[in-house]
Amino acid sequence: MSDAVLIGLGSMIGAGIFAALAPAARAAGSGLLLGLALAAVVAYCNATSSAQLAARYPASGGTYVYGRERLGDVWGYLAGWAFVVGKTASCAAMALTVGTYAWPGQAHAVAVAAVVALTALNYTGVRKSARLTRVIVAIVLAVLAAVVTACLTGGTTEAARLAIGADATARGVLQAAGLLFFAFAGYARIATLGEEVRDPARAIPVALAITLVVYASVAVAVLSVLGPDRLAHSTEPLTDAVRAADVPALAPVVRVGATVAALGSLLALILGVSRTTLAMARDHHLPHSLAAVHPRFGVPHRAELAVGAVVAIAAATADLRGAIGFSSFGVLAYYAVANAAALTLTPAEGRPPRAVPVLGLAGCALLALALPLASVLSGAAVLTAGAAVFGVRKVRGHG
């Protein structure tokens, strides 16, 4: 189980915590801690449902396969479509996180450069190795520990005496949860190990609990020195926090840690999105030309170039909060289908306790609809467009 927990931690603890705190504070003030707990509950339900489905359907493709097998072709397609567009937005958010921390004055230019560089690496067959993952997680944990220590020992401000959640509204907490859901992205990796580890059902809550403790510690520490108002308007919240704690020497360390974490996340995300694009292209749900595999490097080079181009455009034009919101909407839609599919499992097929997929489905829907209006409208429009394309292809006999 320890290997599965480590994989889960490596997938979750990354750049999300560097990027999502400020948008969450803007939505809920100090209630972002309540939002963080709610996001973790929904993530647990999603991961548990996905783990049971993965054990039943070990083929690659995730909810794209589960939805198709349990609910019908259209739901599998919509899950795959939601994953591709949601994770593409995640790529843009990670690229913007690189730019924001590496060179704040040129965040968009650095973001585009990072996308181009990592797309080129992926094109030549470079992979994010397990060893690299461990190194990145170690760096991120060390930086986060330094931030928490600096903030809690460097002297607190009036913000530290603010009652947690006292200034929050229900909608604000829900919106914060939807935005903070972005920081838990990656837990599906542990869910897909259903047949490869001894007890994934136990590993999932352990990994999520550890991640929640780490994130909550960081959130409390940052709130204690910045307060919800300053945090809400910060572009580099963890850097600003160590400065406010009178430990400015840590600021460059935090920037390096955030940049390393975001680059690692971006590399893995581009890799994952391009592979899902390849699978959907092979099934003719995306242009079949994207299913080509490079004869020398053995990678889906056209899919990688297409994903890289879209991400570069998004990184050049989007803002970080918008990218996080759109990403969360798409990924929440993806997991809504996973929970619905899990509800159709029988006890003999390993169905989780019914409350888990029910709560997961309701939570995904609630958090998605509570996101900023622009994210909801744009996400709904993209999903509708995807459904329309599926319908047209079905009518023409290609679906």
N, C-alpha and C positions, 0 to 999 in steps of 0.2 A: 504493500500500500504506500510505502514511503516514496517510491519512485513516482507513483501517480500523483501524490500530493505535490512533489517537486515540480512535475510537469504542469500541474494546475497553477502553482504559484508563478512559474515562469511565463505562463500564458496570460495571467491576469495582472501581476504587479509590473507595471511598465509606465509608459508616458501618460496614461490617462489621468492619473492623480495630479500631474503637473499642469494639466490643461483644464480639467473639468470643475475645479473648486470655485473659480471665479464666476462662471456662468450660473452655477448652483446657488452661490451666495446672492447673486443678483435676483434670482427667482424667489428664494426663501429666507434670506438673511441667515441668522444663526440656526434656523430650522433645517439647514442643509444636512445637519447630523441625523435628523429624523429621516430626511430623504435618502441619506446613505444607507440607513438600516433597511428602508423599504426596498431600495434597489437591490440590496443583497438578498432579501427574501424572494423577490421575483427571479433573480438570477439562480437561486437554489432550486426553485420549482422548474425553471427551464432546463437546467443542467440535469436534474433527476429524470425528467421526462425524456430528454435526449439520450441519456445513458441507457434507459430501458429499450428505446427504439434502436439504438446502435447495436445492442446485443442481439436484437432480432434481425436487423438488416446491416451486417458488417460492411457492405459495399460502400465505397467512397461516394460522397455527394451530400451527406447529412440530411437535412430536412427536405432538400430537393427530392431525395429518394423516399423518405418517410411519408411526405405528403402525397406523393404519387401513388405509393403502394397502399396507403390506408384511406386516403380521402378522394383520390382521383387525380388525373393528369393536370387539371387546371390548378389545383392547390399545390401540387409539387412544383409546377412552373412558377407560380406566384411566389412560393418560398424561395426558389432559386433566384428569381428576379429581384426580390426584396434583399436577399443576401448580397447580390452583386452591386446593386446601387447603394445599399447601406454601407457596405465595407469599402466601396470606392470613396464614399464621403469620409469614412474613417481614415483612409489613406491621406486624403486632403488635410484632415485635422491633424494627423501625425506630422505631415510635412510642415504645416503651419506652426506646430509646436517646436519643430526643429528651428525654423526661422525666428520665432519669437524669442527663444532662449539663446540661440547662437549669435544672432545679430538683429536686435529688436528694430533698428531703423530700416532694415531691408528684409523684413520677415517674408514677404511674398517672393522676392527674388531668390532668397536662400531656399525657400520651400520648393520652388520649381527646380532649382539646381539639384536638390536632394532627390527629387523624384526622377529626374533624368539620369543621375548617377546610379541609383539603385535599380532602375529599369535596365540599364546597361549591364549591371552585374548579374541580374536575373537572366538576361538574354544569353549570357555565356555559361549558364548552368550553375552559378554560385548558389549555395544553399545556406540557410541559417542553421548551423550545426547545434547539436545539443550542448556542446562545450561552450559555444558562444552564448547560448541562452543562459547558462549558469553564470557566466562572467557578467553579463548584462544585469541579471537579477541581483547578483552580489553588489555591483556598483550602485544600483538603484536603492537597494535596502540600506546600504551604508550612507548614501546621501540623505535618504529620508530620516534615518536615525539621527544624523547630524542636525537636520532641520528641527526635529522634535526636541532634541536636547537643548539646542540653542534658544529656541522659543520659550521653553518651559523653565530654563535656568537663567536666561539673560534679562529677566525683569519683565513683568507684565504691565499692561496698560489698563485703562478703564474698561477696555473691551473685554478683558478677562472676567469681569464681574457681570457680564450680560447673561441673563438667564437663557439657557439653551432652548431655542424654539419660541421664546416669548414674543418675538416680532413676526412670527411666521403665520401664514394663512394655509388653509388646507390645499388650495390650488397651488400655492407656492411650493409647498412640500412635495406635492405630486410632480410638479414640473422639475424641481430639483432632483427628485428620484429618477425621472426620465433622463435628465442630463448626466447624472452620476452613473447611470446604467452603463454609459460609455466607458467608464473606468474599469468595469468588470468584464469588458469584452475580452474573449479569449478562453473563458471557462469551458466552452464547448469542446476544447481540445481534450480535456479529461473525460468528458462524456463519451467521446468516440473511442475510448480505450476499453469499452465494455468487455471484449473477449481477450484482451491482452494483459490485464492486471487482475490480481486475485480478488479484490473487493472494491470496485469503483464506487459502489453505493456509499461506502464509508469514507472514501477518499474525497468525494465531492464536498460534503459539509465541512470536513477538516480544512481543505484548501480555501474554501470560501470564508470560513471563520477566521483563519489567519489573515487573509487579505482584508477582511472587514476591520480587524483589530489594527492592522497597519494603517489603513486609510483613515479610520476614526482618530487614531493618535495624531496623524498629520493634520487632519481637519481641526481638531481641538487646539493643537499647538499654533496653527496659523491664525485661527480665530482669536486666540488669546493675545496676540500682539497686533494684529491688524484690525480686528473687529469686522463685522459683516459688511459695513459700508465700504471701507477701504479695500477689503477683499473683493467685493463685487466689481470694483472699478480697476482692479489690478490686471495688467497684462502678463506679469511674471509673478504670480502670487507667492511662490516659495522663495524666490530671490528677494522680493520685497519684505517677506517675513523675517528673514535672517538679518536684513538691514535694520528693520524696526526693532529687532532684539539686540541691537548694538554689537552684532558680529558680522560686519561687512566683509571680512576676509573670506567668509564662507560663500559669498555670492558667486564668485567664479566657479567654485566647486559645484554648486547647485546647477549653474548653467551647463557645465560639462555633463553632469549626471542626467539632466533632462534631455540634452541633445543626444547622448548615447542611447537612452531609453527610447526616445522617439524614432531614431534611426533604426534600431532593432525592431521596433513594432512595425515601422513602415516597410522594411524588407520582408517581414513575414506576411504582412497584409497584401502587398502586391503579389507575392507568390500565391497566396490563397485565392485571391480574387481571379487571377489569371487561370488557375486550375478549374475553378467553378465555371468560368466563362468557356473554357475548353469543353467541359462536360456538357454544358447546355448547347454549345455549337455543334457537337457531335450528334445531339438529339434534334438538331434543326430548330431549336428554340431561340437561337441567336444565329447570325449569318454563318453559314457552314464554312466559309473561308477562314474563320477564326479557329477552326479545329486543326489547322496544319501544325505539324511538329517538325522542328528544325532537324535536318538530316545529320548534322554534325554534333550539335549541342544537346539534342534530345529534349528540347523545351518547346512549349506552345508559343513560339516566338511572335506570331501575329496577335494572339490574345494578349501577350505581355505588352506589346507595343501599343495596342488599342487601349488597354487599361492605363498604361503609363501616360498616354496622350490625354485621356479624359481627366486623370488625376492632376496632371500638370496644369490643365486649363482651370480646374476647380481650385487648385492651390493658388493660382495667380489672381483669381477673382473673388473667392469666398472669404468670409471672416470666420474666425475660429468657432465662435458660438453657433453660427449658422451651420457650419460643417458638423459640429457635434450633435446638434439637434436633428439634422436630417439623417445622420448616421444612426442615431438612436431610434428614430421612427422606423427606418428600414429593418434594422436588426430586431426590434420588438415585433414587427409584423412577421418576420421569419420565425421567431420563437412562438408566436401565437399559433402558427400552423403546426409547429412541433407539439405543443400541448394538446391541440385538437386531435392530432394523430395519436398521441399517447392515450387519449380517452377511449379510443376504439380498441385498444389492446384488451385481450381477455386475461383473467388471472393465470391461465396456463401459459400465456405468452409473456408473462412477467410484468403485467400492468402495475404501475406504482399505485400507492394509496390514492383513491379517486380525488381526494382533496388537493393533491399536489398539482395535477394538470388543470383542475378547475381553477385553483388559485393562480396558477401560472398564466392561464389564458386570460382570466379577468384582469390580472395585474398588467400583462402586456398591453391589453386594450386601453386600460385606464391611464397608464403612463404615456402611451403613445399619443392619446388625445389631449393629455395635459401639457405636452411640449409647447414651446412657443408657436404661435399661430402660423408664422411663416413656414416653420418646419412641418407642421401638420398639413398645410395646404400643398406645399411642394411635394411632400412625401406621398400624399394621397393622389396627386396628379400623376406622379411617375408610376405608381402602382396601377392606376387606372389605365394609363397609356400601355403598360405592359399587358394588362388583361385584354385590352382592345387588340393588340398585336396577336396575342394568342388566339382570340376569337376569329380574327381574319384568316390566320393560317389554318385554323380548324375547318373553317368553311371551305377553304381551297384544298383541303385534303392533306395538309402538311403537318398537322398537329398530332 
